Amino acid sequence: MTDSLGHRAKFGVLAPSTNTSVQPEFDAMKPWGVTHHHSRLIIPDMKVTGDKTFLAMMDLIRAALFPALEAVLSCRPDYIVLGMSAETFWDGLDGAKELQRKLDKVAKMGVCMGSDACQAALRAYGKNVKRLGVITPYMPIGDKQVRRFFTECGFEVVNLLGLKCKSPVLIAHESKKRLRDAILEVNRGKVDAIVQVGTNLAMAEVAAMAEFWLGKPVIAINTATYWYALRQYGIKDRVYGWGSLLAEH
């Protein structure tokens, strides 16, 4: 017997308790027969004023990650989706692989990370996608990790804009206009694709609109992560309204 509502898949989703964007964006992209079961990494909405406080926030996220994973495993999900991103980029490609190994060991099932999802999404558009414009909500120390990851994956980060959001909750307060302007800012200098990281930036809708007008991939991390989770689990449904990644790949 299978779950009566999630008869195709039950996704366990991990996101910080401060995150208000992952749940509604994932739900909006959800195919019929797939259900989401959220477990929160409990962290405070602390002030983030620079690299030091950003690193303190990261320590809290790391401490909360595996308790949240253990909690969601109790509903016996079919697959785990990380609705958090900074930690998945940390220490470059080797750091991402090590985190994946630790998560796999505990979960004993497939686990989708945002860093891997973004890399896979970019490669889905072909070998000509090499030069990136990147948007983050992070402080410079976080931006450095994101740049390192994409560089080690073989891409060139031409432009990177860190929005330096002042708290985890305030990331979700960035307006569509601000996100539009950020896309335009990093689209300079023969950029092949634009990537946004930081799962609490509500970028999925804006990215889909920008992609249409710019005529190039504009990848929001929540869209990439959800696409990757579906495809890795074997669900090939085309989902429309969220850009070419979910609709065509």
Buried (B, 14 or more C-beta within 10 A) or exposed (E): EEBEEBEBBBBBBBBBBBBBBBBEBBEBBBBEBBBBBBBBBBBEEBEBEEBEBBEEBBEBBEEBBBEBBEBBBEEEBBBBBBBBBBBBBBBBBEBBEEBBEEBEEBBEBBBBBBBBBBBBBBBBBEEEBBBBBBBBBBBBBBBBBBBBBBBBBEBEBBBBBBBBBBBBBBBBBBEEEEBBEBBEEBBEEEBBBBBBBBBBBBBBBBBBBBBEEBEBBBBBBBBBBBBBBBBBBEBEBEBEEBBBBBEEB
